[in-house]
Amino acid sequence: MKSFGLFCFSLLLSLALWAQEPVDSLAEQLGDDEEVLDNPDVNPESKTGIILGTGFCRYIGKEPNNPALAMMLSGGFYHRVRFKPHWSFQPALMISLKGSNFDNDTGSIGSIKSYHVDVPILFLYGLNENNTSNIIGGLQYSRLLSAVLYRENYVFPEDIQPALSSHDLSLAGGMQYHTPFVGFQFILKYGLLNTNRGFIQGILPLNEGKSMHQFTFEASLIF
């Protein structure tokens, strides 16, 4: 699990460096020249790029005991297509680290961390002529890759691990803003499916088979 987490972190770091490289290269070419560059098109008919995000997540529902916010990370590729003057379509392929912390007693569940492949499919509606400010909404499909249960930074044995649903479908909504060089996206996502599959058997607090849904807030950079 640690090696997989390191791989995901390295992937996100590589994506960020890849996005910065064209800017650095351009700066080196300019040097001390006084030429002024034209700003990139902020409203292209189509664009492919990368998206890197962070934020907060937690489990909500009737099953989780004392859930608390945990940090989340995400990164991947997107493709945006404008099919009407103020309407765009933006699918993406991402890897994310999510889960939840828990304010339980000593010796009980401390946190759950899970890795996912996410496929958000979003629609954007531009609020101005150049579509630099957009309302976004849509759905996200998530495929669980792995999950680990922690108790005060101690990993529980393999036979005491969360049995979470392999699939989830989330409702997504938020805002997206664009400048000539980078975009900003703020989005809330709520898991529509119950992810509880009898997780955490044999330790306190006992699982009662009630509902558990993933909730996230993401703030992302779009290149």
ABEGO torsion letter per residue (X at the ends): XAAAAAAAAAAAAAAAAAAAAAAAAAAAAAEABABBBBBBBABBABBBBBBBBBEBBBBBEAABBGBBBBBBBBBEBBBBBBABAABBBBBBBBBBBBEBBBBBBBGBBABBBBBBBBBBBBBBBBABAAGABBBBBEBBBBBBABBBBBBGGBBBBAABBBBBBABBBBBBBEBBBBBAABBBBBBBBBBABBABAGBGBGBOBBBAGBBBBBBBBBBBBBX
